[in-house]
Amino acid sequence: MYLLAWRGAELAGRCTLLTASKYHQVRQMLGIFPEMNALEARPQGQGTGMKIIACAEKIARTRGATLTGLAVEVSNQGARRLYARLGYRDWGTAWSPTNGTKPIRRAGLSARTMTHATT
């Protein structure tokens, strides 16, 4: 599912919400649960990213999920701090899957148990 955020007529953010992690090791270690990928908000620091995450979590919860995950570039410290503030906990790293060639990027993997509604 592709989520879009608009500010007036301008695209302010986006995120892909997968029904299961695209990372094989995540599915093996933690099971099947929704995962957010390619979250982007522009400009940053205006709450758009948090609203997209809240929307993705709400969708996941209405579909019965009790856990959500996300993948983030290891070097993206600002995003990693935001996710930690929202309750996501790092549990490891993985190379992005490819179609048989070498991996293109290393992602930090985080998950959060959804025990109550987010705002």
N, C-alpha and C positions, 0 to 999 in steps of 0.2 A: 504494500500500500504506500502511496506517495502522498505525503502531507505537505501542504503549501501554506505559508503565512503571507498575508498581504498588508501593506501599509498604504492605504489609498489605492492608487492604480499600480503601485510598484511592488514587486516581489521582495518580501523582507526576510524570508527564510524557507527552508525546506528540510525534509527528512524522509528517509525510506524506512518503513516499519515492516520488517520481515516476520513471517509467522514462526520461523526458527532461525537460529544462528547460521550464518554462512560458514562458520568455522567448525570443521569436523571435531576438533578436540573439545570445543565447548559442548557440542551435542553429546559427546561421549562422557565428559566429566560431570556436566550439570543437567543434562536432559534437554528436552524441547521446550522452549519458551520464546516469546517475542524478543526481537533484537532491533534496536535503532541503528541505522547506518547513515553516513553522509549527512549528518546534521550540520546545517549552515544557517547563520543568522547575520543579516547586514542592515545597518551597522551593528557591531557587537556592543554589549553593555546596556541594551535597552529592554531586556526582558523577553525578547522574542524567542530565544533559544529555550528559556524556561517554559514558556507557553507551549511551544511545540512538544517538548518533553511531556508536559502535563497532558496534552491532548493524546499523545501516543500511549501513555500509561493508562488513560481512561479507556481508550479503545481496547487495549490489551486486557484490562480488567473486565470490561463488558463481555469479552470473549472467554472469560474464565481463567485468565493467567494470574498467577500469584507471584511471579518473578518476571522482571524485564532485564534485558541486558543491552549493552552498547559497546561499540568498538570505536576507538579514537586513536589518531596518530600518536605514537609515543612521545613525540616532540611537542605536542600541543598542550603545554602546561596550563594555559588559561582554561581550556575546556575541561581538562582533568580536575582542576580546582572546583569548577562549577559542579561537575558530576559528583565529586566528593561531598560538597555542601548539600546536594540533593539526596544523599544517602547511598550513592553507588560506591561499591567497594572494589578496588582492584583485586584481581585474582590471577593475573598472568598476562602473557603476551603471545601473539601468534603472527605468523606471516600471512598476509592476505592470500586467499586461494587464487589460483590462476588456472588457465586451461592447458596445463602440461608443461609450461615453461617456468623459469625461476620466479619466485614471489616478487611482487613489486613494492610492497611496503610492510612495515611491522606495525601492528596495532596493539594498543593496550586494551585489555578486555575487562569490563566491569559489569557487575550485576547488582540489582537491588530487589529485595523482597517488598512487595506492595502489601502493606498491612492495613492501610487506610487510604482514603481519597486524597489526592493532591490538589492543590489550588492552582 
